[in-house]
């Protein structure tokens, strides 16, 4: 298997990818994945440390004087039931934090990220005569929880291992396979996920007058929350507020005692973020007071991602190197997106520039018009969809080649 640019890819990586896809693991539970990663890094000659940030794996390959390049891949999966119809689709389940059984799938492509970095590690280790410096490979847990990067930092990532001069990484996206995209500056939004518990007073369904109905309260709260972005945030600001979960009650004829809402906020500006959070609290407490709730609601943070900012010079260096073998027409600027990532924590903590790009992974035949703003493209399965799965060819070989190219670009050549 050969990628553009003449980089030969081990065909066995396809089997590895399918195996990881069949066996997804939730954040901080990536034990099987981490063991596979550690074994393959050792076989390539890396010094390997496991259990960094709970289930993270770090591989170090020192190859003479020079800078240190950190290459990062995330390993965790999502509580999503896969519906791709692939013969290597996941049927895995896990126990969630509440003791319930949930389906698990690699609906975000982290299995591809892991496979690509392992493939790149093998190529770079076999070519030690061609570069000098240090490779620091970080296989990170719990990106979906927004906690894995910080957990590795808190576990001494940059005290126990060489501090990087650059942080490099990629994320597969619903762009045409064969394309790579990157945006300089603020590129991926900050994200806050909140759990809101609304307390009412339960009653028989035939006696609503004896209740404070938390379902009606939740419905009123959800509708009012929809006005935050449309009526309280300047139209020039980027912001999203999504209510992704509502849970209340178990029977048609019983008014329950409480309801739970989970919501997600995306923003780029700290002042906008603060205004949204304050508005959420005001609305939640105001609606509860209006309903006559017997207890104040509680608002709990589930996860938080900081804004990801690409260093303009570092990203340009990587993209220009990709263009030499992929072609300038296949290098895109997607603009700033509302998706979120925690890779920026690694760069900001290390004080190193970040070069983070998107790897096209969708069937190119779906992009018939060539217009990336075509509304029809909204039907292309996106990350986190139960139908999401990148096409293996050419996504996998290009992903490996991109990481190899980026590393060789930042580590001095000995030729």
C-alpha positions in Angstrom: 0.0 0.0 0.0 1.6 3.3 -1.2 0.5 6.8 -0.2 1.0 9.8 -2.3 4.6 11.0 -2.0 6.0 7.4 -2.3 5.6 6.4 1.4 5.0 2.7 1.6 2.3 1.7 4.1 2.2 -1.7 5.8 -0.9 -3.4 4.5 -1.4 -5.1 7.9 -2.5 -1.7 9.2 -5.9 -2.3 7.6 -6.4 -5.4 9.8 -5.2 -3.4 12.8 -7.7 -0.6 12.1 -10.6 -3.1 11.7 -9.6 -4.8 14.9 -9.6 -1.5 16.8 -12.9 -0.6 15.2 -14.5 -3.9 16.4 -13.2 -3.4 19.9 -13.9 0.2 21.0 -13.4 1.3 24.6 -14.8 4.3 26.5 -12.6 7.1 27.9 -10.2 6.0 30.6 -11.1 2.4 29.9 -8.9 1.9 26.8 -7.0 -1.0 28.3 -7.0 -3.3 25.3 -6.2 -0.5 22.9 -3.4 0.8 25.1 -1.8 -2.7 25.4 -1.8 -3.1 21.6 -0.3 0.4 21.2 2.4 -0.4 23.8 3.4 -3.7 22.2 3.6 -2.2 18.7 5.7 0.8 19.8 8.1 -1.5 21.7 8.4 -3.7 18.5 9.4 -0.5 16.6 12.1 0.4 19.1 10.4 3.0 21.2 10.9 3.4 24.9 7.3 2.9 26.2 5.5 4.1 29.3 1.9 3.0 30.0 -0.7 4.3 32.5 0.1 7.9 31.9 -3.0 9.9 32.8 -4.7 6.5 33.7 -4.7 4.7 30.4 -2.5 6.9 28.2 0.6 5.5 26.4 3.8 7.5 25.7 6.5 6.4 23.3 9.9 8.1 23.1 12.5 7.6 20.4 15.7 9.6 20.9 17.8 9.8 17.7 20.6 12.2 18.3 20.6 16.0 18.9 17.7 18.2 17.6 14.2 19.3 18.5 11.4 17.2 20.0 8.3 16.6 18.0 5.1 15.5 19.8 2.7 13.5 17.6 -0.7 12.8 19.3 -3.5 10.4 18.7 -6.6 9.8 20.8 -7.9 6.3 21.5 -11.3 6.5 23.1 -14.7 5.7 21.6 -18.3 6.9 22.2 -21.5 5.5 23.8 -23.1 5.2 20.3 -24.7 2.2 18.7 -23.0 1.7 15.3 -25.3 1.4 12.3 -22.9 1.4 9.4 -23.5 -2.2 8.2 -19.8 -2.8 7.9 -18.6 -6.4 8.3 -16.2 -5.0 11.0 -18.8 -2.9 12.8 -18.8 -2.7 16.6 -21.3 -4.7 18.7 -19.5 -3.8 21.9 -21.3 -2.6 25.0 -20.1 -1.1 28.3 -21.4 -0.1 31.7 -22.0 3.6 32.1 -21.5 5.8 35.1 -25.1 5.0 36.2 -24.7 1.3 36.0 -26.6 0.9 32.8 -25.5 -0.9 29.7 -24.6 1.3 26.7 -23.4 0.5 23.2 -19.9 1.6 22.3 -18.5 2.5 18.8 -15.6 4.4 17.3 -18.1 6.9 15.8 -15.5 9.7 15.8 -12.5 8.0 14.1 -10.1 7.7 17.0 -9.4 4.1 15.9 -8.1 5.6 12.6 -6.0 8.2 14.5 -4.4 5.4 16.6 -3.7 3.2 13.5 -2.2 6.1 11.5 0.2 7.1 14.3 1.3 3.5 14.9 1.9 3.2 11.1 3.9 6.5 11.2 5.9 5.3 14.2 7.1 2.2 12.4 8.1 4.1 9.3 10.0 6.8 11.2 11.7 4.3 13.5 12.9 2.4 10.4 14.3 5.6 8.9 16.5 6.8 11.8 19.3 7.6 9.4 17.1 10.2 7.7 16.3 12.5 10.7 17.7 13.6 14.0 16.0 14.7 17.2 13.4 13.1 19.4 10.0 11.6 18.7 7.5 11.9 21.5 4.3 9.9 20.6 1.3 10.5 22.8 -1.6 8.1 22.7 -4.2 9.9 24.7 -7.2 8.6 26.5 -10.6 10.3 27.1 -10.6 13.0 24.5 -14.4 12.6 24.3 -14.6 13.5 28.0 -12.4 16.5 27.5 -10.2 15.1 30.3 -7.5 12.9 28.8 -5.0 15.6 27.8 -5.2 17.3 31.1 -4.9 13.9 32.9 -1.7 13.2 31.1 -0.3 16.6 31.9 -1.3 16.3 35.5 0.5 12.9 35.6 3.8 14.6 34.6 3.8 14.3 30.9 6.2 17.2 30.4 8.2 16.5 33.6 8.8 12.8 32.9 9.3 13.1 29.2 11.1 15.5 26.8 9.2 18.8 26.4 8.2 19.2 22.7 9.1 22.0 20.4 6.0 21.4 18.4 2.7 19.5 18.8 1.4 17.7 15.7 -1.9 15.9 15.2 -4.8 15.2 13.0 -8.5 14.4 13.1 -10.5 12.6 10.5 -13.5 14.6 9.3 -16.5 14.3 6.8 -14.4 15.9 4.1 -13.5 14.1 0.8 -10.9 11.4 1.4 -7.8 12.7 -0.3 -8.1 16.2 1.2 -6.4 17.7 4.2 -7.7 20.9 5.8 -6.3 23.3 8.4 -7.2 26.7 9.7 -4.7 29.1 11.4 -5.5 30.8 14.7 -8.6 29.8 16.7 -9.8 26.7 14.9 -12.0 24.7 17.2 -14.5 26.1 19.7 -14.4 26.0 23.4 -17.1 23.7 24.8 -19.0 23.4 28.0 -21.4 20.6 28.8 -23.7 20.9 31.7 -26.2 18.7 33.6 -29.3 20.5 35.0 -31.4 18.8 37.6 -34.9 20.3 38.0 -36.8 19.3 41.1 -40.6 19.2 41.1 -43.3 17.5 43.2 -44.6 14.1 42.0 -48.2 13.2 41.8 -50.7 10.9 40.1 -51.3 11.8 36.5 -55.0 12.4 37.3 -54.1 15.0 39.9 -51.7 17.5 38.3 -52.9 20.2 40.7 -51.1 18.4 43.5 -47.8 18.5 41.6 -45.1 20.8 40.5 -44.6 19.1 37.1 -40.8 18.9 36.3 -41.6 17.9 32.7 -43.5 21.1 32.0 -40.7 22.9 33.8 -38.1 21.2 31.7 -40.0 22.0 28.5 -40.3 25.7 29.4 -36.6 25.8 30.3 -35.5 24.2 27.0 -37.6 26.6 24.9 -36.2 29.6 26.9 -32.7 28.4 26.5 -33.1 28.6 22.7 -33.3 32.4 23.0 -29.9 32.8 24.5 -27.9 32.7 21.3 -30.6 34.2 19.1 -31.5 37.1 21.4 -28.6 37.7 23.9 -25.4 37.0 21.9 -24.2 39.5 19.2 -24.9 38.2 15.6 -21.2 38.6 14.9 -20.2 36.1 17.6 -19.9 32.4 17.1 -21.9 30.5 19.6 -24.1 27.3 19.8 -26.3 26.1 22.6 -27.7 22.6 22.1 -29.9 20.6 24.5 -28.9 17.0 23.8 -30.7 15.1 26.5 -33.9 15.2 28.5 -34.9 12.5 31.0 -37.9 12.4 33.3 -40.4 9.8 34.5 -41.1 6.2 33.7 -44.9 5.9 33.4 -47.6 7.6 31.4 -49.8 8.2 34.4 -47.3 9.4 36.9 -45.9 12.9 37.2 -42.3 12.4 38.3 -40.4 14.2 41.0 -37.5 15.5 38.9 -36.2 16.0 35.4 -32.7 16.2 34.0 -31.5 18.2 31.1 -28.0 18.0 29.5 -26.8 20.8 27.3 -23.7 21.8 25.4 -22.3 25.3 24.7 -19.8 26.2 22.0 -18.0 29.5 21.9 -14.7 31.2 20.9 -14.7 34.3 23.0 -14.4 34.2 26.8 -16.8 37.1 27.3 -19.4 35.4 25.1 -18.9 32.1 27.0 -19.4 33.8 30.4 -22.5 35.6 29.1 -24.0 32.3 27.9 -23.2 30.5 31.2 -24.7 33.3 33.2 -27.8 33.3 31.0 -28.3 29.5 31.4 -28.1 29.9 35.2 -30.6 32.8 35.2 -33.0 31.0 33.0 -32.9 27.7 34.8 -33.3 29.3 38.2 -36.0 31.7 36.9 -38.1 29.0 35.4 -37.9 26.9 38.5 -39.0 29.9 40.6 -41.8 30.6 38.2 -43.0 27.0 38.5 -42.9 27.1 42.3 -40.3 24.3 42.5 -39.9 23.1 46.1 -36.1 23.0 45.7 -33.5 25.0 43.8 -32.2 23.4 40.6 -28.6 22.2 40.4 -26.2 22.9 37.5 -23.2 20.6 37.2 -20.3 20.8 34.8 -19.9 17.5 32.9 -16.9 18.5 30.7 -15.0 21.4 29.3 -12.8 21.9 26.3 -10.7 25.1 25.8 -10.5 26.8 22.4 -8.0 25.2 20.1 -5.6 27.7 18.5 -3.3 26.7 15.6 0.0 28.5 15.4 -0.2 30.1 12.0 3.4 29.5 11.1 3.5 26.0 12.4 0.3 25.0 10.5 1.5 26.6 7.3 4.8 24.7 7.5 2.9 21.4 7.8 0.4 22.2 5.1 3.0 23.3 2.7 4.9 20.1 3.2 1.6 18.1 2.5 1.0 20.1 -0.7 4.3 18.9 -2.1 3.0 15.4 -2.4 -0.8 15.7 -2.2 -1.1 18.8 -4.4 -2.1 22.3 -3.5 -5.7 21.7 -4.8 -6.1 19.1 -2.0 -5.2 21.4 0.8 -8.2 23.3 2.2 -8.9 26.0 4.8 -12.2 24.9 6.4 -12.5 28.1 8.5 -13.1 28.0 12.2 -15.4 25.1 13.2 -17.7 24.6 16.2 -16.2 21.2 17.0 -14.1 20.9 20.1 -10.8 19.1 21.0 -8.5 19.0 24.0 -5.2 18.6 22.0 -4.6 22.3 22.6 -3.9 21.6 26.3 -0.8 19.7 25.3 0.5 22.7 23.3 -0.3 25.4 25.7 1.0 23.5 28.7 4.3 22.8 26.9 4.5 26.3 25.5 4.9 24.8 22.0 3.2 25.8 18.7 0.3 23.6 17.6 -0.1 22.3 14.1 -3.4 20.4 13.9 -5.2 19.5 10.7 -8.3 17.7 9.5 -8.0 14.5 7.4 -10.7 13.9 4.8 -12.3 10.5 5.4 -15.6 10.5 3.4 -16.3 8.8 0.1 -15.2 11.4 -2.5 -18.1 10.3 -4.8 -20.5 12.0 -2.4 -19.0 15.4 -3.2 -20.3 15.6 -6.7 -20.6 19.4 -7.1 -17.2 20.4 -5.8 -18.9 23.0 -3.6 -18.0 22.3 0.0 -21.0 24.6 1.1 -23.5 22.5 -0.8 -26.5 21.9 1.6 -26.7 18.3 0.2 -23.4 17.6 2.0 -25.3 17.8 5.3 -26.5 14.2 4.5 -22.9 13.0 4.6 -22.5 11.1 8.0 -20.5 13.2 10.4 -18.4 12.3 13.4 -20.6 11.0 16.3 -23.2 9.7 13.9 -24.1 6.0 14.2 -23.5 5.9 10.5 -20.0 7.4 10.6 -17.1 5.4 9.4 -14.2 6.7 7.2 -13.4 5.0 4.0 -10.1 3.1 4.5 -8.7 3.9 1.1 -7.2 6.5 0.7 -7.8 7.8 4.2 -5.5 5.5 6.1 -2.5 5.8 3.8 -2.8 9.5 3.6 -3.2 9.8 7.4 0.0 7.8 7.9 1.9 9.8 5.3 0.7 13.1 6.8 2.1 12.2 10.2 5.4 11.0 8.7 5.7 14.1 6.6 4.9 16.4 9.5 7.5 14.7 11.7 10.2 14.8 9.0 9.4 18.5 8.4 10.0 19.4 12.0 12.9 17.1 12.7 16.1 18.0 10.8 17.1 15.8 7.9 20.5 14.1 7.9 20.6 13.8 4.1 
